[in-house]
Amino acid sequence: MISFQQRLSILAPEPWEFSEALHSIGGCFICYPKRHEGPGAVGDPCWAAAATVQNGCLAALSRIRDEAPASYEPGLLALREGPLLERVVRSLPEVPQLLLVNATGRDHPRRAGLALHLGHQLSLPTVGVTRNPLIAKGEWPAEAPGACAPLRIEEEIVGYWLRVKPGKPPLAVHSGWRTSPETAVRLVMASLGRWRTPEPLRLARQAAREARAEDRPRG
């Protein structure tokens, strides 16, 4: 996997350009049992979901339950979550134009985080959205919604802090497969609804957690 990440990081696919014609944005999310103990082992139960939003409304939703195919290792999240997220996105009735992933992209020790890996596997432009950067550093932006500040690894900009709601912590927005940090910011802004989390990602997270709740043993 490490050698694959190294090769992936130096690929230069045609950049995806933001278009006002963009109408279909997907999001994917994976969750584990509540009060999960330990760093994550092979066989842990997990629930993955993918959602597509078209013109601001939920258009498609898919959910799966499975077991984690790999243990958690820093820098190798794609081994643990990539296969399940790829499967649930492929199970959508129609592939979205772009995918938001709860993971980093270029903000990674080998510049090839899960958001980049998943985009390559699906042949889809991707953007990573997380609460915090992985190894990149940068000061928080101004309080005004839409304000952003660069996240850097040394001198390279790999993403941005993006202020979505005043008084709330900013999001870490990551360039992924075929997307630049600047394009990633525009795409996240275009996918926002009422909440701090972009709508496709929020709906996928909600669906994964609902699937987990439905699987709970009844007392």
SULSUL-V702022 format. One line per field, one symbol per residue. ss: DSSP state (H for helix, E for strand, L for the rest). psi: psi as a letter, one per 20 degrees, with the letter a starting at -180 (. if undefined). burial: 1 if it has 9 or more other C-alpha atoms within 8 Angstrom, else 0. A space follows every 50 residues. Layout:
BEGIN
ss: ???
psi: ???
burial: ???
END
This chain:
BEGIN
ss: LHHHHHHHHLLLLLLLLLLLLLLEEEEEEEEELLLLLLLLLLLLEEEEEE EEEELLEEEEEEEEEEELLLLLLLLLHHHHHHHHHHHHHHLLLLLLLEEE ELLLLLLLLLLLLHHHHHHHHHLLEEEEEELLLLLLELLLLLLLLLLEEE EEELLEEEEEEELLLLLLLLEEEEELLLLLHHHHHHHHHHLLLLLLLLHH HHHHHHHHHHHHHHLLLLL
psi: gghgggghhiqmrpqpppqiipioprqqqqrrqqkpqriorpipqqpqqq qpppkiqphqpqqqpaqpiqrpppikhhhghghghgghghiqhpprhqpp pmrreinqhjkmahhgghgghilppqpqorhqrfiqqqqqrrhppiqrqq pqodipoiaqpppgpqiqqrqoppqcojprhghgghgghijqchrhpqgh hghggggghhhghhippp.
burial: 00001101100000000000000111111111000000001101111111 11110001011110101111110001111111111101110100011111 11111111011111111111000111111100100101001010001111 11100011111111100001111111111111111111101100000111 1111101110110000000
END
